[in-house]
Amino acid sequence: QVQLVESGGGSVQAGGSLTLRCAASGDNFGAYCLGWFRQPPGKEREGVSRINSGGLKLYADSVTDRFTISRDNDKNILYLRMNNLKPQESGVYYCAARTRNCMDFEPPNYGYWGQGTQVNVSS
């Protein structure tokens, strides 16, 4: 079991940057696959980035070269640095965790979720 709490969302103009954080509590944080998802208003939740227990990172094509995912296993924190944000990237951002593997962005495969943090990118 792990509990996840996101923070760091807010409002920025297009081209701005934000750093999201996900603080975890529970057992064996370092063993989890961790992911960031976002859900624009009226749309489905989509994967943004994920990082496995060994530190291997994967990004959605739309955010590659602009976003950076990282984890601090000593502090039990997951980060997402978002640069050059676009208006269409507004929405609620969630962190999530899974224990089985780190092979996809399918939300049902992630058993643990934070409450979300709002990101608004204005044009």
HELIX and SHEET records of a PDB file:
HELIX    1   1 PHE A   29  ALA A   31  5                                   3    
HELIX    2   2 PRO A   87  GLU A   89  5                                   3    
HELIX    3   3 PRO A  107  ASN A  109  5                                   3    
SHEET    1   A 4 VAL A   2  SER A   7  0                                        
SHEET    2   A 4 LEU A  18  GLY A  26 -1                                        
SHEET    3   A 4 ILE A  77  MET A  82 -1                                        
SHEET    4   A 4 PHE A  67  ASP A  72 -1                                        
SHEET    1   B 6 GLY A  10  GLN A  13  0                                        
SHEET    2   B 6 THR A 117  SER A 122  1                                        
SHEET    3   B 6 GLY A  91  ARG A  98 -1                                        
SHEET    4   B 6 CYS A  33  GLN A  39 -1                                        
SHEET    5   B 6 GLU A  46  ILE A  51 -1                                        
SHEET    6   B 6 LYS A  57  TYR A  59 -1                                        
SHEET    1   C 4 GLY A  10  GLN A  13  0                                        
SHEET    2   C 4 THR A 117  SER A 122  1                                        
SHEET    3   C 4 GLY A  91  ARG A  98 -1                                        
SHEET    4   C 4 TYR A 112  TRP A 113 -1                                        
END                                                                             
